Amino acid sequence: MRAITVEGPDQLQWREVPEPILGPGEVLIRVAAAGVNRADLLQAAGHYPPPPGASEILGMEAAGTIAAIGDQVSGWSVDQPVCALLAGGGYAQYVAVPAGQLLPIPAGVDPVAAAGLPEVACTVWSNLVMAAGLYAGQTLLIHGGASGVGSHAIQVARELGARVAVTAGSAEKLSLCAELGAEILINYRDDDFVARLTEAGGADLILDIIGADYLDRNLTALAPDGQLVVIGMQRGVKGQLNLGTLIGKRARIIGTALRGRPLDGPNGKAAIVAAVTERVWPLIAEGRVRPVIGAQRPVEQAGEAHELLASGAVAGKVVLTVS
């Protein structure tokens, strides 16, 4: 088969590689499209190796059809349209994935759009609901509201009955956030999100992709008993924390990552995928939550797709199509 290989820092080539060997409990997907994530950019630059045992090929989500089914797998059939959460391997013509990380494609969604769903849907649900317990009436602040994760999180939080605040860097991105259901719109280039959230009574929950640079300000923006969930480190890995503010607000800071989780267990990937299939997929099938695809490129242009995502110019997901 062909796949994207990393020939050097950010040097991506579409080359012949061995086809995956299907193991027990796994399914082989014939890939139609793969989502692009910032973790892929880090891996291509040599900063984020895959978990032990995972494919060295880039790509943490994909969609297509089932090409083959391994031993000890039931409930799936060859040629069935599917999408999947991956630890790696999506930028290829075929990828093997544990059956527990497989999802049906939601009704009414084409494979290209479906390729941009598994990572964001599993990230959002595992953090907002399974880790932080977001519920109706709470105020949620999402940094990077127009990102792939952010655009999905706005819609899910709205369906849960939360009030959503977002930060974004342009009027166009804030307009998209408003269209998706955000109520408090903050241009981080011109406005102080701490002041805006303080005026609104504070954030009960903050979903943060920025990291160290926002750590202290996020804590200040929290309401009493608030929770800060850190899922990214785009602007630093080390920051100062005012423990007096943390204790005074009875706040919690949660750090999570999805890629390296085990398959099984109460917080494993299979449990997250099952919850997303049960709770989020019906919302997508009913049109209440929609995929937000900002750009698509042929997989041979993966390097260009990475540059596009890194530029911050695109809202929503960037997806690679595979022929």
C-alpha positions in Angstrom: 0.0 0.0 0.0 1.0 3.7 0.0 1.3 5.9 3.0 2.8 9.2 4.0 6.2 8.7 5.4 8.3 11.2 7.4 11.6 11.5 5.6 13.0 14.3 7.9 11.6 17.1 10.0 8.4 18.1 8.3 9.4 16.2 5.1 6.4 14.2 4.1 6.3 11.7 1.1 3.6 9.4 -0.3 5.5 6.1 -0.7 5.1 2.4 -0.8 5.1 0.8 2.6 4.1 -2.7 4.0 0.4 -3.2 4.5 -0.7 -3.6 8.2 -0.8 -7.1 9.5 -4.3 -7.7 11.1 -4.2 -9.0 14.6 -6.8 -10.6 16.8 -9.5 -8.1 17.8 -8.6 -5.8 14.9 -10.3 -4.5 11.8 -8.6 -3.4 8.6 -10.0 -0.1 7.1 -9.7 0.9 3.5 -9.1 4.6 4.1 -11.1 7.2 2.2 -10.1 10.2 4.3 -8.0 11.0 7.3 -8.3 13.9 9.8 -5.3 16.2 10.4 -4.5 17.1 14.1 -1.8 19.2 15.7 -0.4 16.0 17.2 0.4 15.0 13.6 2.4 18.2 13.1 4.3 17.6 16.3 5.1 14.0 15.3 6.2 15.1 11.8 8.6 17.6 13.4 10.1 14.8 15.6 8.6 16.0 18.9 5.7 13.5 19.6 6.5 9.8 18.9 3.5 7.4 18.8 2.7 5.2 21.8 4.6 1.9 22.1 3.2 -0.6 19.6 1.4 2.0 17.5 2.0 2.6 13.8 4.8 5.1 13.0 2.6 6.4 10.2 0.9 9.8 10.9 -2.8 10.0 11.4 -5.0 9.7 14.5 -8.4 9.4 12.9 -9.7 8.0 9.6 -12.9 7.0 7.7 -13.6 4.5 4.9 -14.9 1.0 4.6 -14.0 -2.3 6.3 -11.6 -4.3 4.1 -11.0 -7.3 6.5 -12.0 -8.5 10.0 -9.6 -10.2 12.4 -10.3 -13.0 14.8 -12.4 -12.3 17.9 -14.3 -9.5 16.2 -18.1 -9.5 16.0 -20.7 -6.9 15.1 -19.0 -5.5 12.0 -19.0 -6.6 8.4 -16.8 -6.2 5.3 -17.5 -3.1 3.2 -19.3 -1.4 6.1 -18.7 2.3 6.2 -16.8 3.2 9.4 -14.6 5.8 11.0 -12.1 5.2 13.8 -10.0 6.7 16.5 -6.4 5.8 16.0 -3.1 5.9 17.8 -1.5 6.3 14.4 -1.6 5.1 10.8 -4.4 7.2 9.2 -2.4 8.8 6.4 -2.4 5.6 4.4 -4.5 3.5 2.0 -5.1 0.9 4.8 -5.0 1.1 8.6 -5.5 -1.6 11.2 -7.5 -0.6 14.4 -8.8 -2.4 17.4 -12.5 -3.0 17.0 -13.2 -1.1 20.2 -12.0 2.1 18.5 -14.3 1.7 15.6 -17.5 3.8 15.0 -20.2 3.7 12.4 -20.4 6.7 10.2 -23.3 8.8 11.4 -26.4 8.9 9.2 -26.2 11.7 6.6 -22.4 12.2 6.9 -20.1 11.5 4.0 -16.7 9.8 4.6 -14.6 12.9 4.2 -16.5 14.7 6.9 -16.6 11.6 9.0 -12.8 11.5 9.0 -12.8 14.7 11.0 -15.1 13.4 13.7 -13.5 10.7 15.9 -10.7 12.6 17.5 -12.7 15.8 18.2 -15.8 13.9 19.4 -13.8 11.6 21.7 -11.7 14.5 23.0 -14.7 16.6 23.8 -16.9 14.0 25.3 -14.1 12.4 27.4 -13.1 15.8 28.8 -16.3 17.8 29.1 -18.6 15.0 30.3 -16.6 12.0 31.5 -13.8 14.0 33.3 -15.5 17.3 34.2 -19.2 16.4 34.3 -20.5 19.4 32.4 -24.2 20.0 33.0 -27.0 22.4 32.0 -26.7 25.9 33.3 -22.9 25.9 33.7 -20.6 28.4 31.9 -18.0 26.8 29.7 -15.0 28.8 28.3 -13.4 27.2 25.2 -10.1 28.5 24.0 -9.7 28.2 20.3 -13.4 28.1 19.7 -13.1 27.9 15.9 -10.6 25.0 16.0 -11.7 21.4 15.2 -12.1 20.6 18.9 -13.6 24.0 19.7 -16.2 24.0 17.0 -17.4 20.5 18.1 -17.3 21.4 21.8 -19.5 24.5 21.3 -22.2 22.3 19.7 -22.1 19.5 22.3 -22.1 21.9 25.2 -25.0 23.8 23.7 -26.9 20.5 23.5 -26.1 19.8 27.1 -27.6 23.1 28.1 -24.4 25.0 29.0 -23.7 28.6 28.3 -20.6 28.8 26.0 -17.9 31.4 25.9 -15.1 31.2 23.3 -11.8 32.9 22.4 -10.8 33.2 18.8 -8.5 35.5 16.8 -10.8 37.0 14.1 -14.3 38.3 13.6 -14.9 35.6 11.0 -14.0 32.8 13.5 -16.1 34.4 16.2 -19.0 34.6 13.7 -18.7 30.8 13.1 -18.6 30.3 16.9 -21.8 32.3 17.3 -23.5 30.4 14.5 -22.6 27.1 16.3 -24.1 28.3 19.6 -21.5 30.4 21.5 -23.0 33.3 23.5 -19.9 35.1 24.8 -17.5 36.0 22.0 -14.0 37.1 22.9 -11.3 38.2 20.3 -8.2 37.4 22.3 -6.2 39.9 20.2 -8.3 42.8 21.4 -10.1 41.7 24.6 -9.2 40.3 28.0 -11.0 37.0 28.5 -10.4 37.1 32.3 -12.3 40.4 32.5 -15.1 39.2 30.2 -15.6 36.0 32.2 -15.4 37.8 35.5 -18.2 40.1 34.3 -20.2 36.9 33.4 -19.7 35.4 36.9 -16.7 33.3 36.1 -16.3 30.0 34.1 -17.5 26.8 35.7 -15.3 24.9 33.3 -12.5 26.0 30.9 -11.3 23.7 28.1 -7.8 24.9 27.3 -5.5 24.1 24.4 -3.0 26.9 25.1 -1.2 25.6 28.2 1.4 27.4 30.3 0.9 30.9 29.0 -2.8 30.9 30.1 -2.4 28.9 33.3 -2.7 31.7 35.9 -5.2 33.7 33.9 -7.4 30.7 33.4 -7.4 30.1 37.2 -8.4 33.8 37.8 -11.3 33.4 35.3 -12.7 30.4 37.0 -15.8 30.6 39.2 -15.7 29.1 42.7 -15.6 25.2 42.4 -14.6 25.7 38.8 -12.5 23.2 36.8 -9.7 23.8 34.3 -9.2 21.0 31.8 -5.9 21.3 29.9 -5.7 19.3 26.7 -2.9 21.2 24.8 0.3 23.1 25.2 0.5 25.3 22.2 2.1 28.2 24.2 4.3 26.5 26.7 4.6 23.5 29.1 5.7 25.3 32.3 3.8 28.1 34.1 3.4 29.6 37.5 0.4 28.7 39.6 -1.1 30.8 42.5 -2.0 28.1 45.0 -3.8 30.6 47.1 -6.3 31.3 44.2 -6.6 27.6 43.5 -7.4 26.7 47.1 -9.6 29.8 47.7 -11.7 28.9 44.7 -11.8 25.2 45.6 -10.8 24.8 41.9 -9.5 21.7 40.1 -7.0 21.4 37.3 -7.2 18.3 35.1 -4.6 17.4 32.5 -5.6 14.7 29.9 -4.5 13.2 26.7 -6.3 10.8 24.4 -3.7 9.2 22.2 -1.8 7.2 24.8 -4.8 5.8 26.7 -5.3 2.1 26.9 -8.1 0.4 24.9 -9.9 -1.0 28.0 -10.9 0.2 31.4 -13.5 2.8 32.5 -11.5 5.7 31.0 -10.1 3.7 28.1 -10.6 4.4 24.4 -13.3 1.7 24.0 -15.4 3.2 26.7 -15.0 6.7 25.3 -15.9 5.5 21.7 -18.9 3.6 23.0 -20.2 6.7 24.9 -19.7 8.9 21.8 -21.5 6.4 19.6 -24.4 6.3 22.1 -24.7 10.0 23.0 -23.1 12.1 20.3 -23.8 10.2 17.0 -27.6 10.6 17.4 -27.1 14.4 17.7 -25.1 14.3 14.4 -27.6 12.1 12.7 -30.4 14.5 13.7 -28.4 17.5 12.4 -28.1 19.1 15.9 -24.3 18.7 15.8 -22.5 19.0 12.5 -18.9 18.3 11.4 -17.1 21.5 10.6 -14.6 20.9 7.8 -12.5 24.0 7.0 -10.4 22.5 4.2 -9.5 19.3 2.5 -6.5 18.2 0.5 -5.3 15.1 -1.3 -3.2 13.0 1.0 -0.2 13.5 -1.4 -0.4 17.1 -0.2 -0.1 16.3 3.5 2.7 18.8 3.9 0.6 21.6 2.6 -2.3 20.5 4.9 0.1 20.7 7.8 1.2 24.2 6.9 -2.5 25.2 6.6 -3.3 23.9 10.0 -0.2 25.5 11.6 -1.0 28.9 10.1 -4.2 29.2 12.0 -6.0 30.4 8.9 -8.5 27.6 8.8 -11.6 27.2 11.0 -12.7 23.7 11.8 -10.9 20.5 10.7 -8.5 19.9 7.9 -9.0 16.5 6.2 -6.9 14.5 3.7 -8.6 12.5 1.0 -7.2 9.1 0.0 -7.7 7.5 -3.4 
